[in-house]
Amino acid sequence: MATADAPQGRTVPIPGESVAGTPDSPTVDDLHAAGLRFDIEPGGELATITLDRPERHNAMRPSTWLALARIGRTLPAGVRVVVLRGAGRSFSAGIDVQMFSPEGVDGEPDLLALSRRPEELTAAIAAYQEGFRWLRRPDIVSVAAVHGHAIGAGFQLALSCDLRVLADDARLCMKEPALGIVPDLTGTKPLVDTVGLARAIEMCLTARTVPADEALRLRLAELVVPGDQLDATVADLAAALCAVDRGAATATKALLQQAPGNTLDGQLAAERAAQAARMAEVFGGSAP
């Protein structure tokens, strides 16, 4: 249901209405409280998740990650591409550091208290990780549109996406070790897979900032564009991704995701099985 406040060309729910039209999906009010916005383009194939706490540089809290997980669980079946972006001057400054203060943040878990209860803490982290993990599903393609800073949890959210398009002012940093903690929101594996173990160690243990041009060289970005071209570039990429047959796209992504863990023989067998399934679906009902 469109509203007068909806961005042009986008469909968003009214406050109190679920964003995906299912009872379990979060409402606009739920997402606002979590610092998020969720939009679906007309046609239903492109969804955009906006980190929407610009006054805090889109700093994230546990409620943010749980809301992301709810979006993933209730994502409409027609969605093929999910774009993540940040409102304001940054993609995300990472975790809201107020979470580590004695006062904490009203309505959020007490992380300092949880640190004294390891079993509860690990269960909580597992729930937070689900907000990132679903972005790798084979039936969608996720794209991070990054401008400004992507620090800590923000960098890990970008790493959770299949593709990253960076504005030329983007700055990436795995800040957690500098705060005395570790990256725990699914970012370590894609970082090592992308840049290699040695470079990942160097980046994390120095907690240095990686500028956009270096990110491109390290394959942390597929594209780097001027900031005023970021939205248009991502829109063009999303359109190209949606133009491919959905079944073929899903099967191909699943096949590619298997490749790093497969032997050559194993991957060849996976290719044969995937092609047999696709050809049966596409041509199985056709007359000889």
C-alpha positions in Angstrom: 0.0 0.0 0.0 1.6 3.2 -1.1 1.7 6.3 1.1 2.3 10.0 0.5 5.6 9.7 2.3 6.9 6.8 0.2 9.9 7.5 -2.0 8.8 7.8 -5.6 8.4 4.5 -7.3 8.5 2.5 -4.0 5.8 0.7 -2.1 5.9 0.8 1.6 3.4 -0.3 4.3 1.5 2.2 6.4 2.6 2.4 10.1 1.3 -0.6 12.1 1.0 -2.7 8.9 3.4 -5.6 8.4 6.1 -4.9 5.7 5.6 -8.2 4.0 1.8 -8.7 4.5 2.3 -11.7 6.8 1.5 -11.9 10.5 5.1 -12.6 11.5 6.7 -9.8 9.5 7.8 -6.7 11.3 5.7 -3.5 11.1 7.0 -0.1 10.0 6.9 0.9 13.7 8.9 -2.2 14.6 11.5 -1.4 12.0 11.6 2.3 13.0 12.4 1.3 16.6 15.2 -1.0 15.3 16.6 1.8 13.1 15.5 0.2 9.8 13.3 0.9 6.8 12.1 -1.7 4.3 10.8 -0.9 0.8 9.6 -3.0 -2.1 9.7 -1.7 -5.6 6.5 -2.1 -7.8 6.6 -5.6 -9.3 7.9 -7.1 -6.1 11.3 -8.3 -7.3 13.5 -5.6 -5.6 13.6 -4.9 -1.9 15.6 -2.3 -0.2 16.6 -2.3 3.5 17.8 1.0 4.7 19.8 1.5 7.9 17.9 4.5 9.2 19.5 6.0 12.2 21.4 8.8 10.5 21.9 10.9 13.6 24.0 8.0 15.0 25.6 7.2 11.7 23.3 4.2 11.5 24.9 2.6 14.6 23.3 -0.8 15.1 21.8 -2.5 18.2 20.7 -6.0 18.9 17.1 -5.0 18.0 18.5 -4.1 14.5 19.9 -7.5 14.0 16.8 -9.3 15.2 14.6 -7.1 12.9 16.9 -8.0 10.0 16.4 -11.7 10.8 12.6 -11.2 10.9 12.8 -9.5 7.5 14.7 -12.5 6.2 12.2 -15.0 7.6 9.2 -13.2 6.1 10.7 -11.9 2.9 8.0 -12.0 0.2 8.5 -15.0 -2.2 8.7 -12.7 -5.2 11.8 -10.8 -4.1 14.9 -11.6 -6.1 17.3 -8.8 -5.2 17.8 -7.2 -1.8 19.8 -4.0 -1.6 21.2 -2.8 1.8 22.0 0.9 2.1 22.5 3.5 4.8 20.7 6.8 5.3 22.6 10.0 5.9 26.4 10.3 5.7 27.4 6.7 6.4 26.5 3.1 5.7 27.0 2.2 9.3 29.3 3.1 12.2 28.8 -0.5 13.6 27.5 -1.4 17.0 26.2 1.4 19.1 28.9 1.8 21.7 26.3 2.8 24.2 25.6 -0.9 24.4 28.8 -1.3 26.3 28.2 1.4 28.9 26.9 0.6 32.4 23.7 2.4 31.5 23.2 0.5 28.3 20.3 1.4 26.0 16.6 1.3 27.0 14.8 -1.7 25.5 18.0 -3.5 24.5 19.8 -6.5 26.1 22.3 -5.7 28.8 25.5 -6.9 27.0 27.6 -6.3 30.1 25.4 -8.6 32.2 25.3 -11.1 29.3 29.1 -11.2 29.3 28.9 -12.8 32.7 26.5 -15.5 31.4 28.3 -17.2 28.5 25.6 -19.7 27.5 23.0 -16.9 27.3 25.5 -14.7 25.4 26.3 -17.3 22.8 22.6 -18.0 22.3 22.0 -14.3 21.8 24.8 -14.0 19.3 23.4 -16.9 17.3 20.1 -15.0 17.0 21.9 -11.9 15.9 23.9 -13.8 13.3 20.6 -14.8 11.7 20.1 -11.2 10.7 23.2 -11.5 8.5 23.2 -15.1 7.4 20.0 -15.1 5.3 21.5 -12.6 2.9 23.5 -15.5 1.4 20.4 -17.5 0.4 20.6 -18.9 -3.1 17.1 -17.7 -4.1 18.1 -14.0 -3.7 21.1 -11.8 -4.6 22.0 -9.3 -1.9 23.8 -6.1 -2.8 25.4 -3.7 -0.3 25.5 -0.1 -1.5 28.2 1.4 0.7 29.0 5.1 1.2 30.9 6.7 4.0 32.0 4.5 6.9 31.2 0.8 7.2 32.8 -0.1 10.5 32.7 -3.3 12.6 29.2 -4.7 12.4 28.6 -2.4 9.4 31.5 -3.9 7.5 30.3 -7.4 8.5 26.8 -6.6 7.1 28.4 -5.5 3.8 30.5 -8.7 3.8 27.3 -10.7 4.3 26.0 -9.5 0.9 26.8 -11.3 -2.4 28.0 -8.1 -4.0 29.3 -4.7 -2.8 29.1 -1.5 -4.7 31.1 1.3 -3.0 31.0 5.1 -3.4 34.4 6.5 -3.7 34.2 8.0 -0.2 33.6 4.5 1.4 35.8 3.5 4.3 35.9 -0.1 5.6 37.2 -1.1 9.0 37.0 -4.3 11.2 37.1 -2.3 14.5 36.2 -5.1 17.0 39.8 -6.1 18.0 40.6 -2.5 18.9 37.6 -2.6 21.3 38.9 -5.8 22.9 36.3 -8.0 21.3 36.1 -10.1 18.1 34.1 -9.9 14.9 31.1 -12.2 15.6 28.4 -11.3 13.1 29.4 -13.7 10.3 32.1 -11.5 8.8 35.3 -13.5 9.4 34.7 -16.3 6.8 33.7 -14.0 3.8 36.6 -11.7 4.7 39.2 -14.6 4.6 37.5 -16.1 1.6 37.8 -12.8 -0.2 41.2 -11.3 0.8 43.1 -14.4 2.1 44.1 -15.3 5.6 47.2 -13.1 5.9 45.5 -9.9 4.7 42.5 -10.6 6.9 44.8 -10.9 9.9 46.5 -7.7 9.0 43.2 -5.8 8.5 41.6 -7.1 11.7 44.5 -6.9 14.1 45.5 -3.4 13.0 41.9 -2.3 12.8 43.0 0.0 10.0 40.6 1.8 7.6 40.5 0.5 4.1 39.6 3.1 1.5 37.4 2.4 -1.5 40.2 2.1 -4.0 42.1 -0.4 -2.0 38.8 -2.3 -1.3 38.4 -2.7 -5.0 41.9 -4.0 -5.4 41.3 -6.5 -2.6 38.1 -7.7 -4.2 36.0 -6.4 -1.3 34.1 -4.4 -3.9 32.8 -5.3 -7.3 32.5 -1.6 -8.3 33.6 1.8 -7.0 31.7 4.8 -8.3 31.4 8.5 -7.6 29.0 9.1 -4.7 26.4 10.8 -6.8 26.3 7.7 -9.0 25.9 5.1 -6.3 22.1 4.8 -6.3 21.8 4.7 -10.1 24.6 2.2 -10.4 23.0 -0.1 -7.9 19.6 0.3 -9.6 21.1 -0.7 -13.0 22.8 -3.7 -11.3 19.6 -4.8 -9.7 17.7 -4.6 -13.0 20.3 -6.7 -14.7 20.2 -9.3 -12.0 16.4 -9.5 -12.2 16.5 -9.9 -16.0 18.0 -13.4 -15.7 15.7 -16.4 -15.4 15.0 -16.9 -11.7 15.4 -20.6 -11.6 18.7 -20.5 -13.5 19.9 -17.7 -11.2 19.0 -19.6 -8.0 20.6 -22.9 -9.3 23.7 -21.1 -10.5 24.3 -19.2 -7.2 23.9 -22.4 -5.3 26.4 -24.1 -7.6 28.9 -21.4 -7.2 28.5 -21.4 -3.4 29.4 -25.1 -3.4 32.6 -24.6 -5.5 35.1 -23.5 -2.8 34.4 -26.6 -0.7 34.2 -29.1 -3.5 36.9 -31.1 -5.2 37.0 -30.8 -9.0 35.2 -34.2 -9.3 32.7 -33.1 -6.7 32.0 -29.8 -8.5 31.6 -31.5 -11.9 29.1 -33.9 -10.4 27.2 -30.9 -8.9 27.2 -29.3 -12.3 25.7 -32.4 -13.9 23.0 -32.7 -11.3 22.1 -29.0 -11.4 21.9 -29.1 -15.2 19.8 -32.2 -15.3 17.4 -30.6 -12.8 17.2 -27.4 -14.8 16.7 -29.0 -18.2 14.0 -31.3 -16.7 12.2 -28.2 -15.4 12.7 -26.1 -18.6 12.2 -28.7 -21.3 10.8 -31.7 -19.5 7.2 -30.9 -20.6 8.1 -30.0 -24.2 7.3 -32.3 -27.1 10.4 -34.0 -28.7 
